[in-house]
Amino acid sequence: MERGPMSQDQKEQIAQDRYGKGYEELGTNEKKAVGGVKGGQIGGEARKEQMANEHGGDVHAAYAEMGSKGGETRKEQMAEEHGGDVSAGYSEMGHQGGEKGGNARKEQMAAEHGGDASAGYSEMGQKGGQA
């Protein structure tokens, strides 16, 4: 992304893409948001370049390290939340995931059977019995 002021064409394009109207039709906050699009892209590119330089030109190594640090931080946080027992944290996370998955499947079965999840369970039981 080139640095420097944004051209009127760039402003118009972003305004159309984001808000479906011309730049001059936008309110003050919307105009600021349009300007921030370019600023955010330039800042992102600068940070990416900086991270690559910090890791011998390998930006992928920088992102891998960032992810690893985030994972370690979360692991420490879970241990604190569960009296030093990180495995209890993972156990709770798995339980919550299973609950969410079960509820999602229940909703899906209800949708497949005209809002009646029990009809879905009945059908599942019949198919299991036939197998």
Buried (B, 14 or more C-beta within 10 A) or exposed (E): EEEEEBEEEBBBBBBEEEBEEEBEEBEEEBBEBBBEBBEEEBEEEEEEEEBBEEBEEEBEBBBEEEEEEEEEEEEEEBBEEBEEEBEBBEEEEEEEEEEEEEEEEBEEBBEEBEEEBEBBEEEEEEEEEEE
